[in-house]
Amino acid sequence: MDDAKWYFTHESDEDRLWYRIFFSMCRKFGVSWSKAGEMQKAFIEELTRINFERETAKKSAVAQPIRGFFDTEISA
């Protein structure tokens, strides 16, 4: 029973935020992850990353630069 409890309670607040954003992006753009192609998956992952970073930046008192869509470097 302890294993089952851990499975359902081990997620952090950040994990829950990430998945909430991830699933909302999938719904917003009509993407079924199991049927998505590589480009669709990359698109959803990138949108999720950017929105996750924005949400965590809002929660923290320190403003942090966020890397843009498919950029290799952080933009100011």
Beta strands, then each sheet from edge to edge (+ up, - down):
end
